[in-house]
Amino acid sequence: MLPYVLRRLLIAIPVLLGVTIVTFVFINLAPGDPVTAMLDPQEMTELGPGWVAQQKAALGLDKPLPVRYVLWLGQLARGNLGYSLVDRRAVTADLGIRLPATLQLMGMALLIALVVGIPTGILAAVKQYSWLDYLSNALGLAVISVPGFFIGLAGIYIFALQLRVLPTAGMGTVGVPATLPDRLHHLILPAAVLGLAEAAPLIRYARSSMLEVIHQDYVRTARAKGLGSRAVLLSHALRNALVPVITVVALELPSLVGGAVIIEQIFSWPGVGSLAISAIFGRDYSIIMAINLLSGVAIICSSLLADVLYAVVDPRVRY
């Protein structure tokens, strides 16, 4: 197992380099730059092209694209993610402030997705063609078909504006000292919206995987030996049914990151997603590169974790 993990980590290095190259090229090919993004056309006309060129040179934007990438890569090798081109703050400082909020949101959403999606899919497979099966499939299709921002706005309208049981936005109550219950109170609605959106495909995959397993010969043999239904499901069917579900959970991380960006905007959650949106509008290349690098590392780690879990769940898997 250890040699396999080390090989995967070594392979991840050129993958991350490829991600940074593609991201860096596309960001810099996009129209605009940090200097022009901070000024309106009237101010640019008054200041003149000379002032704009001077500011670009001060930020290092006048250098050729390959030179700028090599300089960024050299600083990255030293553990320096650079400085924001807009507010001149260290990127690590901005990420250090925003990252815990995003991790809280994504962690709670993933927990909700796992707790709701996998058991519901398994129960729907065990109770095939029952009202639970039809209801779970209908709700899963409905959630998959509806955009996440609409579900978020509907949640705000129902639970915040009509029922008045949950707050509309933010991480805490203004003017009140931060406490864990208050943080959880503000976290419930955005995490539930994001988690239910991720739980919908899990229901369908868990159901189809369990249906495939419970019709296998070894499950019939276990039942013929007189084992109870619970023992057959938990000891023989569940572990094998979880193998493809692990893949789905690992592959859901990119969609979880993308969903967090939308949810953070809707609920004014001060995380990395809202930072990414502001950096895109401000053409802040340093922050965009750092967030893309962070996302790439998270996705590669989740894929590696899924491979390790294969061997834990299924003893037949050996690396």
RODO-895237 format. One record per residue: residue in one letter; x, y, z of N, C-alpha, C in turn. Coordinates in pm, whole numbers, padded with zeros to 5 digits, always signed. Atoms other than C-alpha are relative to their C-alpha. Example, Ala and Ser with C-alpha at 12.3 -4.5 7.8 and 13.67 -1.06 7.14 Angstrom:
2
a+00089-00119+00000+01230-00450+00780+00090+00120+00000 s-00082-00119-00006+01367-00106+00714-00077+00109+00073 
This chain:
319
m+00083-00121+00000+00000+00000+00000+00086+00126+00000 l-00083-00120-00010+00274+00249+00095+00070+00034-00131 p-00060-00035+00131+00465+00221-00238-00102+00056-00099 y+00104-00050+00090+00138+00272-00424-00035+00145+00032 v+00031-00137-00040+00057+00585-00223+00111+00096-00041 l-00113-00085+00038+00406+00724-00283+00003+00024-00151 r+00004-00018+00146+00375+00661-00658-00108+00098-00041 r+00110-00092+00032+00042+00838-00667+00037+00144+00036 l-00041-00135-00038+00188+01135-00482+00102+00057-00098 l-00097-00047+00099+00477+01154-00730-00069+00035-00131 i+00074-00030+00123+00233+01139-01022-00079+00130+00015 a+00079-00121-00022+00034+01421-00862+00079+00127-00028 i-00081-00121+00021+00327+01663-00902-00014+00052-00143 p+00021-00054+00136+00317+01686-01285-00146+00034-00029 v+00141-00034+00019-00064+01683-01270-00028+00141+00051 l+00019-00134-00055-00061+01989-01044+00070+00106-00086 l-00069-00095+00088+00195+02157-01269-00084+00027-00125 g+00086-00019+00116-00033+02098-01566-00121+00086+00032 v+00115-00082-00041-00328+02245-01375+00041+00147+00012 t-00044-00139-00017-00127+02556-01285+00031+00066-00134 i-00032-00058+00131-00006+02603-01644-00127+00039-00074 v+00125-00028+00071-00354+02577-01793-00073+00118+00065 t+00068-00109-00070-00502+02803-01524+00068+00133-00024 f-00075-00124+00017-00226+03062-01557-00019+00056-00141 v+00014-00047+00138-00256+03078-01936-00140+00055-00024 f+00137-00045+00026-00635+03105-01942-00033+00128+00076 i+00026-00122-00077-00643+03368-01666+00060+00121-00070 n-00067-00113+00062-00394+03585-01848-00048+00027-00142 l+00058-00025+00132-00564+03539-02186-00136+00068+00008 a+00129-00067-00017-00890+03671-02043+00018+00151-00014 p-00012-00145+00016-00959+04035-02127+00006+00071+00134 g-00011-00079-00122-00866+04295-01866+00120-00039+00084 d-00109+00024-00094-00612+04311-01587-00035+00070+00131 p+00034-00061-00128-00605+04421-01221-00003+00152-00002 v-00005-00147+00003-00519+04781-01307-00128+00056-00062 t+00120-00051+00065-00805+04836-01550-00126-00041+00074 a+00118+00043-00075-01043+04641-01326-00030+00094+00116 m+00020-00090-00113-00990+04893-01044-00045+00140-00043 l+00032-00135+00048-01064+05195-01265-00118-00006-00096 d+00104-00011+00101-01365+05303-01461+00058+00070-00123 p-00056-00060+00122-01317+05424-01821+00029+00149+00012 q-00022-00143-00014-01346+05791-01718+00134+00027+00070 e-00127-00019-00070-01059+05762-01469+00118-00039-00087 m-00109+00040+00088-00845+05574-01722+00030+00107-00104 t-00020-00107+00098-00898+05852-01972+00073+00118+00062 e-00064-00113-00066-00797+06118-01719+00145-00030+00037 l-00136+00035-00042-00488+05931-01595+00093-00025-00117 g-00080+00021+00119-00370+05837-01942+00063-00138-00006 p-00059+00132+00016-00210+05521-02084+00136-00014+00068 g-00131+00008-00066+00129+05610-01935-00011-00043+00144 w+00018+00037-00141+00001+05584-01580-00041-00146+00012 v+00042+00140-00002-00170+05252-01657+00119-00092-00024 a-00119+00082+00027+00153+05114-01808+00096+00000+00119 q-00087-00007-00118+00347+05233-01503-00049-00090+00111 q+00056+00087-00104+00110+05053-01266+00015-00147-00036 k-00021+00138+00042+00130+04735-01472+00145-00043+00022 a-00141+00032-00022+00508+04749-01456+00030-00018+00148 a-00021+00014-00144+00494+04799-01078-00050-00135+00052 l+00054+00130-00040+00285+04481-01050+00067-00116-00072 g-00067+00105+00075+00510+04288-01288-00080-00055-00115 l+00086+00048+00107+00238+04254-01550+00054+00033-00138 d-00058-00033+00130+00462+04393-01826+00095-00107-00050 k-00092+00106+00040+00682+04082-01832-00072-00102-00088 p+00063+00105+00081+00620+03801-02084-00066-00106+00088 l+00077+00098-00075+00378+03532-01979+00085-00116+00054 p-00082+00108-00057+00634+03247-01947+00089+00046+00115 v-00085-00052-00107+00860+03467-01734-00080+00017+00129 r+00085-00019-00119+00574+03555-01500-00037-00133+00063 y+00033+00131-00056+00480+03188-01464+00118-00061+00073 v-00120+00055-00066+00836+03084-01383+00027+00072+00132 l-00018-00075-00125+00862+03362-01124-00102-00044+00105 w+00103+00047-00095+00533+03252-00967+00032-00139+00051 l-00033+00137-00039+00646+02889-00968+00119-00001+00096 g-00114-00008-00091+00975+02985-00802-00041+00043+00139 q+00049-00041-00130+00794+03165-00524-00083-00111+00066 l+00079+00111-00054+00556+02869-00486+00091-00107+00059 a-00094+00100-00051+00854+02635-00440+00056+00040+00136 r-00046-00048-00132+00957+02853-00144-00113+00009+00101 g+00114-00006-00091+00611+02825+00008-00069+00134+00002 n+00059-00134+00006+00511+03178-00095-00102+00003-00112 l+00107-00008+00100+00176+03212-00272-00014+00139-00059 g+00003-00133+00058+00242+03576-00347-00089+00096+00077 y+00081-00105-00061+00048+03892-00270-00114+00037-00094 s+00114-00043+00079-00289+04013-00383+00037+00122-00082 l-00029-00113+00086-00262+04248-00678-00095+00117+00022 v+00099-00105-00024-00560+04448-00552+00025+00070+00132 d-00019-00064-00131-00511+04504-00179+00140-00021+00058 r-00141+00021-00038-00141+04394-00160+00015-00081+00129 r-00011+00088-00115-00217+04153+00126+00059-00134-00044 a-00053+00133+00030-00041+03816+00147-00116-00095-00030 v+00106+00093+00038-00247+03546-00025-00023-00102+00111 t+00015+00096-00110-00177+03304+00260-00083+00058+00114 a+00080-00064-00106-00329+03556+00503-00147+00000-00038 d+00140+00002+00044-00647+03587+00295-00058-00140+00006 l+00049+00137-00004-00677+03211+00260-00013-00050+00143 g+00008+00042-00139-00606+03160+00629-00125+00051+00070 i+00122-00055-00058-00902+03383+00715-00124-00067-00058 r+00120+00050+00068-01144+03241+00458-00013-00153+00001 l+00005+00146+00015-01050+02871+00445-00076-00071+00111 p+00078+00071-00103-01189+02766+00787-00150+00007-00021 a+00144-00012+00023-01533+02900+00696-00046-00094-00111 t+00036+00091+00110-01536+02705+00368+00008-00145+00043 l-00013+00138-00047-01413+02388+00537-00118-00038+00091 q+00118+00028-00084-01693+02416+00794-00123-00025-00086 l+00116+00015+00087-01952+02459+00519+00007-00131-00078 m-00012+00121+00080-01818+02178+00300-00003-00125+00087 g+00001+00116-00087-01761+01942+00592-00140-00035+00047 m+00137+00025-00043-02115+01983+00724-00087-00046-00117 a+00078+00040+00118-02259+01957+00371+00031-00144-00040 l-00037+00137+00033-02063+01638+00303-00059-00098+00100 l+00060+00086-00102-02181+01490+00633-00150-00019-00026 i+00143+00010+00031-02543+01569+00543-00022-00087-00123 a+00015+00079+00122-02496+01420+00196+00019-00149+00028 l-00025+00141-00030-02353+01096+00336-00110-00059+00086 v+00101+00051-00093-02607+01061+00617-00135-00016-00070 v+00129+00006+00070-02903+01131+00386+00008-00091-00123 g-00005+00067+00129-02785+00988+00054+00018-00150+00007 i-00031+00143+00000-02634+00648+00133-00108-00083+00069 p+00107+00081-00060-02891+00516+00386-00131+00003-00079 t+00124-00007+00078-03182+00642+00174+00009-00086-00125 g-00016+00083+00118-03042+00475-00138-00004-00149+00033 i+00001+00141-00040-02985+00147+00047-00141-00044+00037 l+00138+00035-00037-03336+00149+00197-00090-00007-00123 a+00080+00004+00122-03483+00228-00145+00025-00128-00078 a-00030+00125+00069-03304-00076-00290-00060-00119+00072 v+00057+00111-00078-03411-00305-00007-00151-00002-00013 k+00146-00011+00013-03771-00179-00033-00036+00039-00144 q+00021-00034+00140-03773-00180-00413-00148-00001-00036 y+00138-00018+00047-04099-00061-00575-00097+00034+00113 s+00086-00047-00108-04229+00061-00239-00018+00151-00012 w+00021-00144+00004-04351+00413-00167+00129+00075+00032 l-00128-00062-00032-04008+00490-00015+00091+00004-00123 d-00081+00004+00122-03837+00383-00338-00045+00106-00099 y+00051-00099+00095-04062+00595-00556+00022+00143+00050 l-00016-00135-00056-04043+00895-00320+00146+00044-00007 s-00143-00037+00002-03662+00888-00293+00046+00028-00143 n-00037-00025+00139-03625+00861-00671-00058+00131-00051 a+00063-00125+00045-03870+01145-00730+00071+00121+00059 l-00068-00112-00063-03703+01374-00477+00142+00016-00052 g-00135-00007+00053-03357+01284-00605+00003+00064-00138 l+00007-00060+00133-03453+01369-00963-00036+00147+00007 a+00040-00140-00013-03617+01691-00850+00118+00087+00044 v-00114-00078-00049-03309+01808-00659+00109+00011-00106 i-00100-00004+00106-03076+01714-00946-00041+00097-00110 s+00049-00082+00111-03296+01900-01196-00005+00148+00032 v+00014-00140-00040-03328+02223-00996+00137+00059+00029 p-00131-00062-00030-03027+02462-00990+00017+00028+00150 g-00029-00019-00141-02856+02501-00655-00037+00138+00051 f+00032-00136-00047-02906+02878-00641-00149+00015+00024 f+00144-00009-00021-03283+02831-00676-00040-00066+00131 i+00029+00067-00127-03290+02583-00387+00042+00088+00117 g-00045-00090-00106-03088+02828-00180-00095+00115+00023 l+00094-00112-00013-03322+03118-00252-00134-00048+00056 a+00125+00055-00054-03624+02895-00184+00014-00029+00149 g-00024+00025-00143-03469+02792+00150-00005+00128+00081 i+00004-00129-00069-03419+03156+00246-00144+00050+00012 y+00138-00050-00001-03776+03243+00151-00086-00078+00100 i+00087+00082-00085-03933+02951+00340+00043+00007+00146 f-00044+00018-00139-03718+02910+00652+00043+00130+00067 a-00046-00126-00059-03588+03265+00698-00107+00109-00003 l+00097-00110+00014-03859+03496+00568-00141-00038+00044 q+00135+00041-00035-04177+03295+00619-00007-00061+00140 l+00003+00066-00131-04110+03063+00914+00084+00072+00105 r-00088-00078-00089-03837+03287+01064+00066-00088+00107 v-00069+00091-00092-03655+02991+01220+00150-00003-00024 l-00141+00002+00033-03319+03034+01048+00042+00136-00056 p-00048-00129+00052-03105+03339+00961+00017-00005-00152 t-00010-00009+00146-03077+03460+00604+00143-00005-00050 a-00136-00011+00053-02701+03517+00578+00098+00016+00116 g-00106-00023-00097-02368+03548+00755+00037-00124+00079 m-00048+00109-00083-02174+03329+00997-00039+00017+00146 g+00037-00025-00139-02300+03488+01319-00092+00119+00009 t+00090-00112-00024-02545+03733+01467+00080+00127+00025 v-00073-00127-00014-02427+04093+01438-00020+00055+00140 g+00005-00059-00133-02340+04248+01774-00006-00100+00113 v+00005+00105-00103-02343+03914+01958+00132-00075-00003 p-00125+00075+00000-02025+03735+02072-00015-00136-00069 a+00005+00125+00076-01941+03434+01856-00004-00119+00095 t+00015+00124-00078-02056+03105+02008-00026-00115-00096 l+00023+00117+00083-02081+02751+01875-00147-00018-00038 p+00141+00012+00041-02463+02734+01889-00042+00102-00104 d+00035-00102+00097-02491+03063+01702+00060-00032-00137 r-00062+00038+00126-02244+02943+01437-00076-00114-00067 l+00076+00112+00056-02435+02617+01392-00137+00046-00050 h+00130-00052+00042-02761+02812+01371+00010+00065-00138 h-00019-00063+00131-02622+03010+01076+00048-00100-00104 l-00055+00098+00093-02461+02702+00923-00104-00097-00052 i+00098+00104+00034-02773+02483+00909-00054+00017-00142 l+00067-00019+00128-02943+02637+00606+00096-00012-00119 p-00089+00017+00116-02645+02679+00367+00056-00140-00012 a-00053+00136+00007-02502+02339+00462-00106-00099-00045 a+00108+00090+00042-02840+02171+00419-00027+00013-00149 v+00023-00020+00143-02891+02325+00075+00110-00066-00082 l-00112+00060+00072-02543+02222-00040+00004-00151+00019 g-00004+00142-00027-02562+01882+00127-00108-00078-00071 l+00108+00069+00070-02900+01788-00019+00025-00005-00150 a-00035+00003+00142-02778+01884-00365+00100-00110-00031 e-00097+00107+00019-02488+01640-00322-00057-00136+00038 a+00059+00128-00041-02708+01373-00159-00084-00061-00110 a+00089+00052+00104-02938+01341-00462+00067-00103-00090 p-00062+00106+00080-02689+01160-00689+00046-00119+00084 l-00040+00112-00086-02568+00952-00393-00115-00098+00019 i+00116+00088-00015-02922+00817-00346-00012-00094-00119 r+00017+00082+00121-02937+00694-00704+00113-00101-00014 y-00113+00092+00013-02587+00544-00705-00004-00109+00108 a+00009+00099-00107-02632+00374-00367-00111-00100-00027 r+00113+00089+00031-02967+00232-00476+00038-00099-00110 s-00035+00090+00110-02838+00093-00807+00110-00098+00041 s-00107+00089-00045-02524-00047-00642-00053-00109+00092 m+00056+00100-00090-02721-00221-00367-00091-00098-00075 l+00085+00090+00079-02973-00361-00618+00084-00102-00076 e-00086+00092+00072-02688-00512-00815+00059-00106+00093 v-00065+00092-00093-02533-00671-00506-00099-00100+00059 i+00093+00090-00071-02843-00815-00337-00056-00109-00090 h+00044+00106+00090-02919-01022-00648+00115-00094-00039 q-00112+00089+00027-02577-01188-00648-00021-00136+00066 d+00017+00137-00050-02541-01560-00583+00042-00015+00146 y-00048+00018-00138-02344-01524-00260-00099+00057+00102 v+00103-00053-00090-02625-01312-00109-00114-00102+00011 r+00104+00105-00007-02880-01579-00201+00048-00117+00085 t-00053+00111-00080-02650-01842-00048-00004+00034+00148 a+00004-00041-00141-02624-01646+00275-00142-00007+00056 r+00138+00009-00046-03001-01622+00297-00045-00146+00010 a+00038+00141-00003-03037-01993+00217+00058-00071+00123 k-00059+00060-00120-02810-02073+00512-00076+00038+00127 g+00081-00035-00115-03065-01913+00742+00038+00130+00068 l-00037-00128-00061-02898-01576+00811-00117+00099-00010 g+00104-00101+00001-03131-01290+00900+00026+00107-00105 s-00012-00103+00103-03196-01007+00659+00102+00107+00039 r-00095-00102-00043-02999-00758+00869+00144-00049-00012 a-00135+00055+00009-02694-00987+00888+00044-00012-00145 v-00034+00012+00142-02706-01051+00514+00035+00137-00059 l-00023-00134+00057-02728-00680+00431+00128+00062+00054 l-00114-00068-00060-02465-00556+00676+00130-00074-00022 s-00124+00078+00006-02213-00840+00655+00038-00040-00142 h-00031+00052+00133-02239-00952+00293-00025+00100-00113 a+00036-00086+00114-02408-00691+00075+00056+00141+00011 l-00030-00142-00014-02326-00351+00220+00143+00033-00041 r-00140-00034+00028-01945-00362+00198+00028-00003-00149 n-00023+00006+00145-01950-00469-00166-00075+00110-00073 a+00076-00107+00065-02217-00214-00251+00067+00135+00019 l-00063-00129-00028-02006+00065-00101+00118+00031-00092 v-00119-00023+00083-01714+00018-00344-00026+00103-00110 p+00025-00105+00100-01869+00212-00638-00047+00131+00062 v+00047-00123-00066-02028+00460-00394+00119+00084+00045 i-00121-00074-00041-01680+00552-00265+00052+00083-00117 t-00045-00074+00119-01585+00651-00620-00086+00124-00021 v+00091-00113+00020-01893+00872-00646+00026+00110+00103 v-00026-00099-00105-01819+01040-00312+00128+00077-00030 a-00126-00067+00033-01461+01113-00420-00016+00096-00117 l+00019-00085+00117-01574+01252-00754-00096+00116+00026 e+00091-00109-00032-01832+01473-00584+00072+00121+00059 l-00071-00114-00060-01562+01691-00427+00008+00120-00093 p+00001-00120+00088-01522+01913-00738-00135+00070-00003 s+00131-00063+00000-01898+01968-00749-00032+00063+00135 l+00019-00059-00133-01894+02032-00374+00071+00135+00009 v-00073-00128+00002-01630+02303-00425-00075+00103-00084 g+00076-00093+00084-01827+02457-00712-00130+00043+00063 g+00124-00036-00068-02149+02442-00514+00024+00094+00116 a-00031-00089-00112-01980+02609-00217+00018+00143-00047 v-00016-00137+00055-01891+02907-00439-00136+00067-00015 i+00134-00057+00020-02258+02958-00528-00070+00023+00134 i+00069-00010-00128-02390+02893-00177+00059+00114+00084 e-00062-00108-00077-02139+03132-00021-00045+00137-00050 q+00051-00126+00054-02257+03407-00254-00143+00025+00044 i+00141-00016-00033-02624+03344-00179-00018+00035+00148 f+00017-00016-00144-02584+03326+00199+00104+00093+00062 s-00103-00093-00050-02301+03584+00229+00092-00069+00099 w-00090+00079-00086-02079+03317+00380+00143+00038-00035 p-00133-00055+00033-01727+03467+00405+00107-00109-00013 g-00095+00108+00020-01533+03172+00266+00084+00021-00124 v-00089-00007+00117-01294+03092-00017-00081+00022-00127 g+00083-00019+00119-01580+03083-00268-00029+00145-00029 s+00025-00142+00020-01675+03445-00215+00130+00075-00031 l-00130-00060+00032-01304+03533-00220+00036-00024-00147 a-00028+00030+00140-01272+03359-00558-00082+00089-00093 i+00085-00086+00084-01564+03556-00702+00055+00142-00005 s-00055-00136-00002-01419+03888-00589+00135+00007-00073 a-00129+00001+00071-01075+03787-00723-00020-00007-00150 i+00028+00008+00144-01224+03699-01063-00045+00136-00053 f+00046-00131+00044-01403+04032-01088+00113+00103+00004 g-00112-00093-00010-01086+04212-00979+00122-00041-00077 r-00115+00053+00076-00855+04007-01208+00121-00017+00091 d-00109+00019-00096-00650+03922-00900+00064-00136-00026 y-00057+00125+00047-00426+03660-01058+00058-00084+00114 s-00065+00075-00108-00240+03564-00740-00101-00081+00080 i+00101+00071-00079-00553+03472-00546-00067-00109-00082 i+00063+00102+00085-00710+03290-00841+00091-00121-00014 m-00095+00111+00013-00395+03080-00889+00008-00080+00129 a-00009+00070-00128-00376+02999-00519-00124-00086+00025 i+00123+00075-00022-00741+02890-00503-00007-00120-00094 n-00001+00113+00093-00706+02673-00815+00100-00106+00043 l-00098+00096-00050-00393+02513-00673-00054-00075+00121 l+00059+00062-00119-00570+02448-00344-00109-00100-00040 s+00105+00090+00046-00867+02293-00527+00060-00124-00064 g-00065+00116+00063-00637+02071-00734+00058-00095+00102 v-00056+00086-00106-00459+01944-00423-00112-00076+00071 a+00112+00065-00070-00793+01871-00254-00059-00113-00084 i+00058+00102+00087-00924+01677-00555+00093-00121-00011 i-00096+00111+00009-00606+01470-00589+00002-00079+00131 c+00001+00070-00130-00609+01391-00216-00128-00082+00018 s+00125+00076-00011-00975+01285-00233+00003-00125-00086 s-00013+00117+00086-00900+01053-00524+00092-00105+00063 l-00090+00093-00068-00608+00901-00333-00068-00065+00120 l+00072+00055-00115-00825+00859-00023-00101-00105-00045 a+00095+00099+00052-01087+00678-00235+00071-00131-00033 d-00075+00122+00031-00823+00432-00358+00039-00076+00126 v-00036+00065-00125-00712+00364-00003-00122-00066+00064 l+00123+00055-00058-01071+00311+00112-00047-00125-00074 y+00035+00122+00071-01119+00053-00164+00057-00123+00070 a-00065+00114-00066-00869-00175+00009-00057-00025+00139 v+00058+00017-00133-01032-00111+00347-00136-00069-00008 v+00134+00055+00013-01385-00190+00230+00001-00139-00064 d-00004+00127+00073-01299-00472-00011+00137-00064+00017 p-00132+00064-00021-01019-00708+00104+00060-00056-00128 r-00052+00054+00124-00986-00836-00252+00087+00102-00074 v-00077-00105+00065-00837-00503-00359+00139+00005+00062 r-00139-00007-00047-00458-00507-00330+00079+00086-00097 y-00084-00087+00082-00208-00250-00454+00145-00049+00009 
